């Protein structure tokens, strides 16, 4: 059968003059070799009104690559048969864009959760899902409350925004009319100022501050603060910026760089956004923090093999909510326009900002995986193991602040009893997941001043991050530039196979590879390639994220090396030699 076709009707044409050559029992099966499925079993009674057209199949709902007609017996025990023709009518799966074969072979390597299901089961679920999304597309315009479709009607209500779609939020990218609706909502609330503000920035003092942040306690030398102050209204007649620029506005302000002979025609403006992002969330994990608004997540310092080692979280100790709100406005402006503000927040934070549901074990692990494992382990910990650990009613926040939950008369945390471990675990979860509530609320408030709440309700957290920060583009050249070799030569056959595979990878594959090796999604970061351990030929590769090392085993050829690497980066995130 032609790929993507569905049988509407299948019939055999016979002539009554053939008598004993007429078929009497016909079975129709679909599939190849031993993997076949019976579709119909027809027995014809030629003593009654005989048909000249024998209907075999009608109105199938899925595609079959091979359909076999088996004539099991003939009239009056004849040993031969005669068929005058076959009538076949088919529909093409235009609305689906895939068939059952789409879900077989290597296509599912990137989707490990689907690999335990048969292609036919996935196909049937896909058809139902696509039908559901078609129905949702037809009513999506009626699901948005009018008070959520404008900027003015937005109020912060984390977890309550667009609750009627929350259970299917991760399916929303499948909607065809969604992006058109989002564009309509954004255009309807766009507002371009009549003139462009000019901001004076001293990047020399900003660079000096970045090298030694402790020298300026008020952070006034940073590009962030200079720009924040420079964009404020200069007098009572001046209006505050709305940051709801249209996509046609490709330069939001003009930068005058002090002691630099630069005329800003867009490049200086974009440089200022890049400088702000670098000050908020430095790409170098060893660099000092120039600003107090974010802190490195515990995952960055815990060498425990986690895969979120490049993330930041709002600083629980910073109470400058006005600037947090401004950060949210900048994020909203980038969402609307074509500019990027690359701030590497933990997925937990992005979920909170978009209003998506979140959990302790799954989402807070992107902030502090070690703490999540310890607290979750208390539930099943035996008394002897618990007593040996000697825990107290205390904990540590992401910024390093020690918190005493229960204290004695001297103000010291009380020892934790075994019978209280469940209460302690519940309190830790509550406190840790609320440690930056106020900061996230301020950022989201700024975001909602620029983006209608209905838009956020139509997005997944991944889409919000991508629209603001962009895709983490990772080229082969950039990877090579950041790669070093330990106990293996650069011209070793294993290394050649590795780079041959990487060149065939998509950008997403390379981002996954980087995360598999280093726990980070973006460059720059050093990568070390080492020889594999004593293992059989063609095993899966191993990595040590704490030392950014990939252990390359021996592979038979380039194709197998590429298959093993791709499988590992999508399915074996926990295969880490540290664990």
Secondary structure per residue as TSV (DSSP state, phi and psi in degrees):
chain	resnum	aa	ss	phi	psi
A	1	X	-	360.0	143.8
A	2	X	-	-62.8	139.2
A	3	X	T	-58.5	130.5
A	4	X	T	87.6	6.1
A	5	X	E	-95.6	149.4
A	6	X	E	-123.8	131.1
A	7	X	E	-72.7	124.4
A	8	X	E	-89.4	-40.2
A	9	X	E	-157.3	144.8
A	10	X	E	-138.2	127.5
A	11	X	E	-144.3	151.3
A	12	X	E	-102.5	140.7
A	13	X	E	-106.1	125.8
A	14	X	-	-127.2	167.1
A	15	X	-	-120.2	131.1
A	16	X	G	-64.6	-18.5
A	17	X	G	-69.4	-14.7
A	18	X	G	-78.0	-15.0
A	19	X	G	48.0	-110.1
A	20	X	G	-66.0	-8.5
A	21	X	G	-87.1	-3.6
A	22	X	S	-72.7	136.9
A	23	X	E	-70.5	146.4
A	24	X	E	-117.2	-39.4
A	25	X	E	-126.3	122.6
A	26	X	E	-127.1	131.3
A	27	X	E	-119.8	132.3
A	28	X	E	-111.8	125.1
A	29	X	E	-124.2	157.1
A	30	X	E	-126.1	143.3
A	31	X	E	121.3	175.8
A	32	X	E	-119.5	150.8
A	33	X	T	52.0	-126.5
A	34	X	T	-84.9	-9.7
A	35	X	E	-96.4	78.0
A	36	X	E	-121.2	157.5
A	37	X	E	-134.0	128.0
A	38	X	E	-74.5	126.9
A	39	X	E	-101.3	-32.5
A	40	X	E	-159.5	152.7
A	41	X	E	-137.3	108.9
A	42	X	E	-116.7	128.6
A	43	X	E	-116.5	127.9
A	44	X	-	-106.1	128.8
A	45	X	-	-96.7	101.1
A	46	X	T	-76.4	-6.8
A	47	X	T	-78.3	-19.9
A	48	X	S	-92.3	-165.5
A	49	X	S	-59.5	107.6
A	50	X	-	-76.7	137.5
A	51	X	-	-88.6	153.7
A	52	X	S	-103.9	-9.7
A	53	X	E	-126.2	114.2
A	54	X	E	-99.2	110.8
A	55	X	E	-73.7	123.1
A	56	X	E	-102.4	-44.5
A	57	X	E	-140.1	148.9
A	58	X	E	-147.1	136.8
A	59	X	-	50.7	55.6
A	60	X	-	-70.1	161.7
A	61	X	-	-116.8	-0.2
A	62	X	S	-145.0	162.4
A	63	X	-	-85.7	139.6
A	64	X	-	-125.7	129.7
A	65	X	S	-71.8	-32.5
A	66	X	-	-132.9	128.3
A	67	X	E	-122.7	125.8
A	68	X	E	-115.8	131.0
A	69	X	E	-101.0	116.3
A	70	X	E	-110.4	115.0
A	71	X	E	-91.7	107.4
A	72	X	E	-85.3	-29.5
A	73	X	E	-156.3	161.6
A	74	X	E	-122.6	168.4
A	75	X	G	-60.1	137.2
A	76	X	G	56.0	35.1
A	77	X	G	61.2	30.6
A	78	X	-	-63.0	153.4
A	79	X	S	-103.8	-8.5
A	80	X	-	-126.0	159.2
A	81	X	-	-132.7	160.2
A	82	X	-	-138.9	124.3
A	83	X	-	-116.7	131.3
A	84	X	-	-88.4	-19.3
A	85	X	E	178.6	165.2
A	86	X	E	-126.6	128.2
A	87	X	E	-106.7	124.3
A	88	X	E	-132.3	126.9
A	89	X	E	-125.8	129.3
A	90	X	E	-130.1	156.8
A	91	X	E	-112.9	150.8
A	92	X	E	-100.1	140.9
A	93	X	-	-76.2	60.7
A	94	X	T	-65.2	-37.6
A	95	X	T	-75.1	-23.2
A	96	X	T	-85.4	-49.5
A	97	X	-	80.4	7.4
A	98	X	-	-157.4	164.7
A	99	X	-	-132.5	-172.4
A	100	X	G	-62.8	-34.2
A	101	X	G	-64.8	-21.2
A	102	X	G	-60.7	-28.0
A	103	X	G	-100.0	25.3
A	104	X	S	-118.1	171.3
A	105	X	G	69.3	-141.2
A	106	X	G	-84.6	0.9
A	107	X	G	-63.7	-26.2
A	108	X	G	-92.8	3.3
A	109	X	T	-58.3	-37.8
A	110	X	T	-76.6	-6.9
A	111	X	-	-128.8	74.6
A	112	X	G	-60.3	-29.7
A	113	X	G	-69.1	-18.5
A	114	X	G	-89.6	-12.7
A	115	X	T	-69.6	-17.8
A	116	X	T	-84.3	-3.1
A	117	X	S	-107.1	150.1
A	118	X	-	-74.7	152.2
A	119	X	H	-55.9	-36.9
A	120	X	H	-66.6	-39.2
A	121	X	H	-67.0	-42.5
A	122	X	H	-64.1	-40.3
A	123	X	H	-61.2	-47.0
A	124	X	H	-63.2	-40.5
A	125	X	H	-65.3	-36.3
A	126	X	H	-65.4	-40.4
A	127	X	H	-65.1	-40.4
A	128	X	H	-65.5	-43.0
A	129	X	H	-63.1	-42.1
A	130	X	H	-67.3	-35.1
A	131	X	H	-65.3	-41.5
A	132	X	H	-62.2	-42.9
A	133	X	H	-67.1	-32.2
A	134	X	H	-64.6	-42.7
A	135	X	H	-64.8	-41.3
A	136	X	H	-65.9	-37.5
A	137	X	H	-58.5	-36.0
A	138	X	H	-72.6	-17.0
A	139	X	H	-122.5	4.8
A	140	X	G	-59.9	-33.9
A	141	X	G	-67.1	-21.9
A	142	X	G	-92.7	-5.7
A	143	X	S	-90.6	-8.4
A	144	X	S	-92.8	116.5
A	145	X	-	-61.7	141.0
A	146	X	G	-60.7	-31.9
A	147	X	G	-74.3	-9.8
A	148	X	G	-100.6	-3.9
A	149	X	S	-94.1	-1.5
A	150	X	S	-124.2	162.5
A	151	X	S	-69.6	-43.9
A	152	X	T	-63.9	-29.0
A	153	X	T	-88.0	8.4
A	154	X	-	-89.2	133.6
A	155	X	-	-129.2	150.0
A	156	X	-	-70.6	123.5
A	157	X	-	-151.6	73.9
A	158	X	T	-58.9	134.1
A	159	X	T	86.5	-11.8
A	160	X	T	-108.0	-13.8
A	161	X	T	-67.1	123.8
A	162	X	T	57.1	42.4
A	163	X	G	-64.1	-20.8
A	164	X	G	-70.1	-13.0
A	165	X	G	-116.6	1.2
A	166	X	G	-59.8	-39.3
A	167	X	G	-67.3	-18.5
A	168	X	G	-121.0	22.5
A	169	X	G	-57.9	-40.0
A	170	X	G	-71.9	-7.1
A	171	X	G	-94.9	-11.7
A	172	X	G	-59.0	-32.6
A	173	X	G	-59.3	-15.7
A	174	X	G	-78.5	-14.2
A	175	X	-	-71.2	133.5
A	176	X	S	-80.8	-31.0
A	177	X	S	-92.4	-3.5
A	178	X	H	-64.8	-48.3
A	179	X	H	-65.7	-35.3
A	180	X	H	-63.5	-38.5
A	181	X	H	-66.8	-42.3
A	182	X	H	-61.2	-44.7
A	183	X	H	-61.4	-39.6
A	184	X	H	-62.7	-44.4
A	185	X	H	-65.0	-38.1
A	186	X	H	-70.3	-43.8
A	187	X	H	-64.8	-35.8
A	188	X	H	-68.2	-18.6
A	189	X	T	-114.2	9.3
A	190	X	-	-71.7	150.3
A	191	X	-	-154.9	108.1
A	192	X	-	-96.8	134.0
A	193	X	-	-69.9	160.4
A	194	X	S	-75.2	-25.6
A	195	X	S	-137.5	165.1
A	196	X	-	-102.6	129.1
A	197	X	E	-71.4	147.1
A	198	X	E	-111.4	127.9
A	199	X	E	-122.0	133.0
A	200	X	E	-95.9	127.1
A	201	X	E	-131.1	132.7
A	202	X	-	-104.0	100.1
A	203	X	H	-78.5	-18.6
A	204	X	H	-67.2	-45.8
A	205	X	H	-69.0	-30.5
A	206	X	H	-66.3	-41.0
A	207	X	H	-67.2	-38.3
A	208	X	H	-65.2	-38.1
A	209	X	H	-66.9	-39.6
A	210	X	H	-62.4	-34.8
A	211	X	H	-73.3	-30.0
A	212	X	-	-144.2	78.6
A	213	X	G	-61.7	-26.3
A	214	X	G	-69.2	-14.4
A	215	X	G	-73.3	-18.9
A	216	X	-	-132.2	103.3
A	217	X	T	-72.0	-24.2
A	218	X	T	-94.8	-1.0
A	219	X	-	60.3	20.1
A	220	X	T	-68.4	-19.1
A	221	X	T	-83.4	-10.5
A	222	X	S	-71.2	153.2
A	223	X	H	-60.8	-36.3
A	224	X	H	-57.1	-53.6
A	225	X	H	-69.9	-40.2
A	226	X	H	-58.7	-41.8
A	227	X	H	-72.6	-39.8
A	228	X	H	-58.9	-45.8
A	229	X	H	-71.9	-37.3
A	230	X	H	-69.3	-24.6
A	231	X	T	-91.4	-1.9
A	232	X	S	-70.1	153.0
A	233	X	-	-58.2	136.5
A	234	X	S	-86.9	-19.4
A	235	X	S	-152.5	179.0
A	236	X	T	-66.6	-26.6
A	237	X	T	-79.3	-17.8
A	238	X	S	-77.7	145.8
A	239	X	-	-100.3	151.3
A	240	X	-	-69.4	145.4
A	241	X	-	-67.8	141.1
A	242	X	-	-89.2	-21.0
A	243	X	-	62.9	16.0
A	244	X	-	-100.7	49.8
A	245	X	-	-67.7	147.2
A	246	X	-	-77.9	168.6
A	247	X	T	-68.8	-18.8
A	248	X	T	-74.4	-20.9
A	249	X	-	-85.5	100.5
A	250	X	-	-98.3	5.3
A	251	X	-	-146.5	110.8
A	252	X	S	-82.1	-29.0
A	253	X	E	-151.2	165.7
A	254	X	E	-111.2	132.1
A	255	X	E	-100.1	130.1
A	256	X	E	-107.7	104.9
A	257	X	E	-85.5	119.3
A	258	X	T	-65.6	133.1
A	259	X	T	62.8	26.6
A	260	X	-	-131.2	132.6
A	261	X	-	-85.7	61.4
A	262	X	-	-118.8	129.5
A	263	X	-	-100.4	116.7
A	264	X	-	-79.7	107.6
A	265	X	S	-113.9	26.2
A	266	X	S	126.5	-34.0
A	267	X	H	-68.1	-43.0
A	268	X	H	-65.2	-37.9
A	269	X	H	-60.7	-46.4
A	270	X	H	-68.1	-34.1
A	271	X	H	-60.8	-37.7
A	272	X	H	-66.0	-36.8
A	273	X	H	-66.3	-40.5
A	274	X	H	-64.9	-39.7
A	275	X	H	-64.2	-41.1
A	276	X	H	-61.5	-46.7
A	277	X	H	-60.8	-41.1
A	278	X	H	-69.1	-31.1
A	279	X	H	-74.9	-35.8
A	280	X	H	-72.5	-48.2
A	281	X	S	-135.6	85.8
A	282	X	-	-56.6	136.2
A	283	X	S	-74.1	-24.6
A	284	X	S	-83.1	117.0
A	285	X	T	-65.7	-15.1
A	286	X	T	-97.9	-8.3
A	287	X	S	-72.8	146.8
A	288	X	-	-67.8	158.2
A	289	X	-	-85.4	112.5
A	290	X	S	-72.0	-23.8
A	291	X	S	-129.4	156.8
A	292	X	S	-95.6	7.8
A	293	X	S	-80.2	-25.2
A	294	X	E	-130.8	155.1
A	295	X	E	-128.3	153.9
A	296	X	E	-67.2	136.6
A	297	X	-	-67.4	154.2
A	298	X	H	-55.1	-25.6
A	299	X	H	-61.8	-26.0
A	300	X	H	-69.3	-32.3
A	301	X	H	-100.0	-21.6
A	302	X	-	-79.9	116.6
A	303	X	-	-88.5	71.1
A	304	X	S	-121.6	15.3
A	305	X	-	81.7	14.3
A	306	X	-	-73.6	165.8
A	307	X	S	-112.1	17.8
A	308	X	-	-125.9	57.2
A	309	X	T	-95.4	8.0
A	310	X	T	-118.8	20.0
A	311	X	-	-101.4	155.8
A	312	X	E	-123.2	164.5
A	313	X	E	-143.1	147.6
A	314	X	E	-53.8	140.7
A	315	X	-	-71.7	115.0
A	316	X	T	-59.8	-22.9
A	317	X	T	-90.3	-11.3
A	318	X	-	-88.4	123.7
A	319	X	-	-113.2	21.1
A	320	X	-	-85.3	75.8
A	321	X	H	-70.0	-24.8
A	322	X	H	-62.1	-40.4
A	323	X	H	-76.1	-33.0
A	324	X	H	-60.8	-40.6
A	325	X	H	-63.7	-38.6
A	326	X	H	-65.5	-37.7
A	327	X	H	-58.5	-42.7
A	328	X	H	-61.8	-38.0
A	329	X	H	-66.4	-40.8
A	330	X	H	-62.3	-41.2
A	331	X	H	-61.6	-41.9
A	332	X	H	-65.0	-39.0
A	333	X	H	-63.6	-40.7
A	334	X	H	-65.6	-38.4
A	335	X	H	-59.9	-41.6
A	336	X	H	-71.2	-39.1
A	337	X	S	-101.3	-153.2
A	338	X	S	-109.0	2.8
A	339	X	-	-89.6	165.2
A	340	X	-	-123.9	144.0
A	341	X	-	-127.0	93.8
A	342	X	-	-82.4	90.8
A	343	X	-	-117.5	119.6
A	344	X	-	-86.3	77.8
A	345	X	B	-81.9	154.4
A	346	X	-	-67.4	146.9
A	347	X	H	-51.0	-32.6
A	348	X	H	-57.2	-43.1
A	349	X	H	-68.0	-41.6
A	350	X	H	-62.6	-38.7
A	351	X	H	-62.2	-41.7
A	352	X	H	-64.7	-39.8
A	353	X	H	-68.7	-38.8
A	354	X	H	-81.7	-12.8
A	355	X	T	87.9	20.5
A	356	X	-	-84.8	151.2
A	357	X	-	-66.1	152.3
A	358	X	-	-146.0	163.3
A	359	X	-	-139.2	164.8
A	360	X	I	-68.9	-58.2
A	361	X	I	-67.2	-38.9
A	362	X	I	-85.1	-44.7
A	363	X	I	-98.5	-41.5
A	364	X	I	-69.2	-16.5
A	365	X	H	-63.6	-22.2
A	366	X	H	-74.1	-9.4
A	367	X	H	-102.3	-52.2
A	368	X	H	-143.4	81.5
A	369	X	H	-64.2	-35.8
A	370	X	H	-64.1	-44.6
A	371	X	H	-64.8	-40.3
A	372	X	H	-60.7	-43.4
A	373	X	H	-64.3	-42.5
A	374	X	H	-64.8	-48.4
A	375	X	H	-65.3	-41.2
A	376	X	H	-66.6	-30.3
A	377	X	H	-72.7	-19.4
A	378	X	G	-62.8	-30.7
A	379	X	G	-59.5	-38.1
A	380	X	G	-110.9	13.7
A	381	X	-	-77.7	133.2
A	382	X	-	-77.1	163.9
A	383	X	H	-60.5	-44.4
A	384	X	H	-63.3	-44.4
A	385	X	H	-63.7	-40.8
A	386	X	H	-63.2	-46.8
A	387	X	H	-64.9	-33.1
A	388	X	H	-66.9	-27.6
A	389	X	H	-74.9	-31.3
A	390	X	-	62.2	53.0
A	391	X	-	-81.2	158.6
A	392	X	B	-126.4	173.7
A	393	X	S	-79.2	63.0
A	394	X	E	-145.0	166.1
A	395	X	E	-160.0	171.9
A	396	X	E	-126.9	131.3
A	397	X	-	-78.9	174.1
A	398	X	T	-63.1	-27.5
A	399	X	T	-88.5	5.6
A	400	X	S	91.7	0.4
A	401	X	-	-71.4	129.7
A	402	X	E	-86.3	132.6
A	403	X	E	-120.0	127.4
A	404	X	E	-99.0	118.2
A	405	X	S	-81.5	-45.2
A	406	X	S	-130.8	131.9
A	407	X	B	-123.5	159.2
A	408	X	-	-89.5	-170.6
A	409	X	T	-64.8	-23.8
A	410	X	T	-90.3	1.7
A	411	X	S	85.4	7.0
A	412	X	-	-91.9	148.0
A	413	X	B	-62.6	136.6
A	414	X	-	-70.7	149.3
A	415	X	B	-62.4	145.5
A	416	X	-	-91.8	123.1
A	417	X	-	-84.1	153.0
A	418	X	G	-59.1	-39.5
A	419	X	G	-70.9	-12.3
A	420	X	G	-102.4	5.2
A	421	X	H	-63.9	-34.2
A	422	X	H	-69.6	-40.2
A	423	X	H	-64.4	-41.2
A	424	X	H	-61.6	-45.5
A	425	X	H	-60.2	-42.3
A	426	X	H	-63.6	-41.1
A	427	X	H	-66.4	-41.6
A	428	X	H	-62.1	-45.7
A	429	X	H	-58.6	-44.7
A	430	X	H	-62.4	-45.6
A	431	X	H	-71.0	-45.4
A	432	X	H	-64.7	-41.8
A	433	X	H	-74.5	-12.2
A	434	X	T	-107.9	6.6
A	435	X	T	-64.2	-29.1
A	436	X	T	-122.8	31.4
A	437	X	H	-56.8	-48.0
A	438	X	H	-64.5	-39.5
A	439	X	H	-68.6	-43.8
A	440	X	H	-65.6	-37.0
A	441	X	H	-62.3	-41.1
A	442	X	H	-65.5	-43.2
A	443	X	H	-62.2	-44.5
A	444	X	H	-66.6	-34.7
A	445	X	H	-59.9	-44.8
A	446	X	H	-63.5	-39.4
A	447	X	H	-61.5	-42.2
A	448	X	H	-74.8	-12.9
A	449	X	T	-76.4	-15.1
A	450	X	T	-113.8	-32.4
A	451	X	S	-119.2	130.4
A	452	X	-	-58.2	144.1
A	453	X	H	-60.3	-33.0
A	454	X	H	-62.1	-32.3
A	455	X	H	-64.6	-46.4
A	456	X	H	-60.9	-36.3
A	457	X	H	-67.3	-18.4
A	458	X	T	-96.3	4.8
A	459	X	-	-112.8	154.1
A	460	X	-	-91.6	162.9
A	461	X	H	-64.3	-31.8
A	462	X	H	-64.7	-38.8
A	463	X	H	-69.0	-39.4
A	464	X	H	-61.0	-44.7
A	465	X	H	-62.4	-43.9
A	466	X	H	-67.2	-39.8
A	467	X	H	-67.3	-28.3
A	468	X	H	-92.1	-43.1
A	469	X	H	-100.9	-16.8
A	470	X	-	82.5	168.9
A	471	X	-	-75.0	138.7
A	472	X	-	-72.9	87.7
A	473	X	-	-72.1	126.5
A	474	X	-	-129.9	107.8
A	475	X	-	-88.3	159.9
A	476	X	H	-63.6	-39.5
A	477	X	H	-62.5	-41.9
A	478	X	H	-66.2	-38.0
A	479	X	H	-64.0	-44.7
A	480	X	H	-61.2	-38.6
A	481	X	H	-65.1	-28.5
A	482	X	T	-102.5	13.4
A	483	X	E	-107.8	137.0
A	484	X	E	-128.0	161.4
A	485	X	E	-122.4	129.9
A	486	X	E	-120.2	124.0
A	487	X	S	57.3	28.7
A	488	X	S	-157.1	139.5
A	489	X	-	-84.0	151.4
A	490	X	T	-64.6	-28.7
A	491	X	T	-94.4	12.1
A	492	X	-	-63.0	144.9
A	493	X	H	-59.7	-34.6
A	494	X	H	-63.3	-39.9
A	495	X	H	-67.6	-40.1
A	496	X	H	-63.0	-42.7
A	497	X	H	-61.5	-39.4
A	498	X	H	-60.8	-50.5
A	499	X	H	-69.9	-31.0
A	500	X	H	-62.4	-40.5
A	501	X	H	-67.2	-43.9
A	502	X	H	-62.3	-36.2
A	503	X	H	-65.5	-27.0
A	504	X	H	-87.3	-9.0
A	505	X	S	-73.3	149.5
A	506	X	-	-77.2	171.5
A	507	X	H	-62.0	-37.3
A	508	X	H	-64.8	-40.4
A	509	X	H	-59.9	-43.1
A	510	X	H	-68.8	-35.9
A	511	X	H	-63.9	-41.1
A	512	X	H	-65.1	-38.8
A	513	X	H	-61.9	-44.6
A	514	X	H	-61.1	-41.6
A	515	X	H	-66.8	-37.7
A	516	X	H	-62.3	-37.4
A	517	X	H	-86.1	-41.8
A	518	X	H	-116.0	-14.8
A	519	X	S	79.6	6.4
A	520	X	-	-118.6	153.5
A	521	X	S	-102.5	-13.7
A	522	X	S	-130.7	150.7
A	523	X	S	-83.0	161.0
A	524	X	-	-88.8	143.1
A	525	X	-	-161.0	141.0
A	526	X	-	-77.2	139.2
A	527	X	E	-121.1	135.3
A	528	X	E	-118.4	129.1
A	529	X	E	-107.5	127.5
A	530	X	E	-127.4	164.5
A	531	X	E	-69.3	151.7
A	532	X	-	-72.4	166.5
A	533	X	-	-76.8	174.5
A	534	X	S	-66.5	98.0
A	535	X	-	-142.2	162.5
A	536	X	-	-66.0	168.5
A	537	X	T	-69.4	143.1
A	538	X	T	66.8	37.1
A	539	X	-	-83.7	176.6
A	540	X	-	-73.9	146.1
A	541	X	-	-71.8	160.3
A	542	X	E	-122.3	157.0
A	543	X	E	-137.6	157.4
A	544	X	E	-124.7	98.0
A	545	X	G	-67.6	-25.0
A	546	X	G	-67.8	-26.2
A	547	X	G	-121.1	16.1
A	548	X	T	53.9	43.9
A	549	X	E	-118.1	133.7
A	550	X	E	-106.5	125.1
A	551	X	E	-96.4	110.5
A	552	X	E	-92.2	118.2
A	553	X	-	-84.4	-177.3
A	554	X	-	-87.3	132.5
A	555	X	-	-120.4	149.4
A	556	X	S	-68.3	-39.0
A	557	X	S	-156.9	177.5
A	558	X	H	-63.5	-40.5
A	559	X	H	-62.4	-45.0
A	560	X	H	-66.2	-39.6
A	561	X	H	-59.4	-44.3
A	562	X	H	-64.9	-42.2
A	563	X	H	-63.0	-44.5
A	564	X	H	-66.7	-41.3
A	565	X	H	-64.8	-46.6
A	566	X	H	-63.7	-40.2
A	567	X	H	-63.3	-42.4
A	568	X	H	-64.6	-43.5
A	569	X	H	-70.5	-20.6
A	570	X	H	-99.7	-26.8
A	571	X	H	-116.2	-15.6
A	572	X	-	-123.0	46.3
A	573	X	T	-60.6	-31.1
A	574	X	T	-88.2	-1.4
A	575	X	-	-79.2	89.6
A	576	X	B	-132.6	131.5
A	577	X	T	-69.2	-7.5
A	578	X	T	-80.3	-18.4
A	579	X	-	-98.1	360.0
